[in-house]
Amino acid sequence: MHLRHLHLPGLTTYTRTARIQSRLVSLHLAHKRSPAFPNTNFSQSSPPAPTLLTFQTLPTYTTGRRDLNALSPEQIAHLRFDGQAQHHEALRGGQTTYHGPGQLTAYLICDLRTHNLTSRDYVRFLESSIITTLAYYAITSRRDEVNPGVWTTDGRKIASLGVHLRRHVSSHGIGLNVGNEILPWFERIVMCGLPGKKATSLESQGIKGKSVHDVAEVFADKAARGLTGVEGVVRVGEEEVMDGHVGKR
């Protein structure tokens, strides 16, 4: 089995990524309902392979389950910043966070049971994949047992996590800050509900000249190494994913 990696080049909209993610989740759920069903490339012996979707969006604030229906019209208008940013509600865990240029956003869609993962295991797996990605760039980082995410040794948050599970199928994922252009946008919110905490990035930690695509390739490799039953990474295109090709296991 391989981890399929779909990277969207350039800047994209949150709605586009949500549509791709929804398609991938629906394929997993459909296979669970009936291992062989029409209009896809499934067979009884070939459930979907895990797929990692990586991208960077246009400026977007997303609201997690803890903040759903909790923001006032004035707060939403603040997030939209006179039309400079979008605002979307999401099914992921957590509160309000930011995604935009300079950040690697990565959604992993997989069946946790296929990889012998509990929900707690899965969160730790994502954190470990970030930590090993940062170690590749010689950045020392750590998890926080109280607050999900990954933190640098100077106490700044370099990556956030927010996931959703349905019938053990994962969606949403992580946001890893690559460039400094993303940092001012976090100043407009209480980052992940943690007053006084500051964000950092690979660039702020001294790693300059790396693109989001560069970091996405490293993250995909580290994630594949941490998933039980996965032998490596194969790159796939958007059309292949949206057409329902599920990949070889």
Salt bridges, closest charged atoms under 4 A:
ASP111 OD2 - LYS32 NZ 2.92
GLU127 OE1 - ARG143 NE 2.87
GLU145 OE1 - ARG124 NH1 3.41
GLU187 OE1 - LYS198 NZ 3.20
GLU217 OE2 - HIS5 ND1 3.63
GLU217 OE2 - HIS213 NE2 3.57
GLU217 OE1 - ARG235 NH2 2.32
ASP221 OD2 - ARG225 NE 2.88
GLU238 OE1 - ARG16 NH2 2.46
